[in-house]
Amino acid sequence: MCTFLHRKVSAAFSARILKLFFVLCSACLFLASPAYADLFCVTESGIVFVSTDDGASWSSRGTVSEPAITALRPDLLPGKLFVLGRSGDLRRSIDGGGNWILQGNAGASDCADLAVGRSGDLFVLTETGDLLRSIDNGSSWTAESNAGFSDGVALTVGGGSGFGDTLYAATSTGDIARIPPGGSWAVVGNTSFTPIVDLLW
């Protein structure tokens, strides 16, 4: 079963597509990013597939040795991907998913999601609401804050380009919380469609 799918698009349309290209089903998560022009998919067993023809055909790209993948995210640099495991292990590929290197461990065993900030910093949200941050591509991590919930499922960087790494988090029950750079968490709303699976700006 395919668990995560990553879409590459041109940078000219990235701002609009990042907010619109968001489709969820029981098997796949679709994302958009200006860093790639191909489609990437990772299965529950860690096999990475790539499509260069808009999803019409697929070929095996590599394998990630991670038993419980919770996030597939693009780096800010073309050709580079991150995979986060629930165990906290963060792996990085610099060749579009062919080979993976263990970068480090976030220090939590309930990691729910990964976000790559505009600054290049990495952020991990745990199910229990902890926000962890790495400024060295995942080699070391620090605990930043706690969002105050126990069912965290999703994390994304949002806001306009002048807002820095403003983070949004979602719970499975639909609460949406936000934390601006240097600020504190605040619940900004609640969705009526639950359970939430992922969140994308």
N, C-alpha and C positions, 0 to 999 in steps of 0.2 A: 504494500500500500504506500502510495506517495504521501509524504507528510508535509513537505515544504517545497514550494516552487518559487524561483526568483527570476524576474523579468528584467532584461536590459532594454533601455530606451535611449533615444538621443537626448543630449543635454538641453536642447532647445525647448523640448516639451516637458522636461522633468518636473518643473514646479507644479504644473497642472496635473500631470499623470500621477505623481506621487500621492495626490489627494483623491484621485478618482479610480485608479486601477487597483481595486481592493475587492477581491472575490473570495468567499469562504465556502467550503463544502466539507463533508465529513472526511475527505481523504487528503485534500490539498490546501495549501495557503499560497495565494498569489501576491507577489510584491512587484513594485516598480522601482528602478533606480537608474540614475544617469551614468553609473559606473560601468554598466554592462550593456551589450547589444544582443545577447543570447538569452535563452531560457535555461534556468538551472533547477533541478529537482533532487531532493535527497529523500530516500525511503526510510522507513522505520528501522531497517537493518543497516543503514548507513551507506548505501550505494548511491553515488552521485551520478545523475544523468544530465546531458546537455542537449539542447535543440538549437540548431542554427537556422531553422526555416519556420520560425514562428509557431513551433509546437507540432508541426505536421509529422516529424520523425525525431527519434531520440537515439542517442548512443551513450554507452556507459563511459563515465569520465574518470571515476576513481572510487575509493571506499574510505569512509570515515570510521575509525574504531571508537565508536561512542554508543553505548547501549540505549540511551534515552535522550535523543536530540530534542531540544526545546526551541531552538532558534537557528535559522540560516540568514545571515546578514552580509551585505557587501561592505567592504572597506571603502575608504574614500578614494583609494587608488585603483585604477582599472586592473582587472585580472585577479583581484584579491578578495577572498571570502573568509568569513568567520562562521564557525559552528559552535554553539553552546550546548552542553549536556546538562541534564538536571543535577548531576553530581557536582557541577561547578567547573568542570574541565572546559577550557576554551581552546579550540583548535583553529589554525589559520592555514589557508592555502594561498600561495602566491602564483599559481599556474592555472587558475580557473577551475579548481576542484579536483585536479589530478592527484595531487599529493597533499598531505595534511601534517602539520607539525603542532605538537602540544605546546601552547604558549604559557599556560599556567592554570591555576585553579582559583576561582573567585572566593573560596572559603566558605561556601554554603552548599548544603545538599538538597535544597529545594528551589533551585534556580528556575525561574519561569520564563524569562525573556531577556533579550539583549538589544541594546540600542547603540548606534555609533553616532556620537555627537558631531556637530559641525566643527568643533575644535579638534576632532580626531580622538578625543577621549572615549573610552568604552564604559557603558553603564549596564549593570545587571540588576534586575528586579527579582526578588525571591517571592515565593508564595506567601510568606509571612510579612511582606511589605518592606523588607530591608532594601535599600538602594546602595549598591556597591559601585565603586569607580576605579578605573585603571587609566593611568596616563602614559603607560609604556607598552601598549598593544597586548595587555593581558598578563604580563609577567608578574605584576604585583597589584594588589587591590586594597582599597581602604573603604571602610563603612562610612557612608555619607549621612544617612538619615533613615527614618522609618516612616512609611506612608500612613500607618495607623490602621491597616486592615490585615486580614488573615487569609484572603483568597485571591491574591494577586495573580494575574494571568498574562498581562501584556504591558509593554513599555515602548514609547516612541518619542522622538525628538520633534517638537512642533514649534509653532509661532513663526513670525516673520524673520527674515534674515538678520534683522538687527536685534533679535531677542536672545542671541546666544543659545546655549543648550537648555532651553526650556523643555522640561520633560512632562509627559502625560502618562499616567498609568491607569489601567482598568482592572476591575475585579470581575470574577465570574458572574457575580450578581448584578453587574451593570454600573457600579459606581465609577466615575471618572474623576481622577485627582490630578492636580498640576503642581509643579514646583519650578519657580523661575531660578535663574542663576543666583546663588547666595541667599535664596529665600526659604520659605517653609511650605510644606504640603498643605493643600486646601482642596476639598472636594468641590468640583465645579458643576457637577450634574450627575444624573442617573439616567441610563437608557432603559427603555421598556422592552428591548429585545435581548433576551438572555437564553442560555448562558453565553457570555462573551468569550471568544476564542482568541482574537488578536485585535490590535489597534494600530492604525497607520495614519500619519499626517500626510 
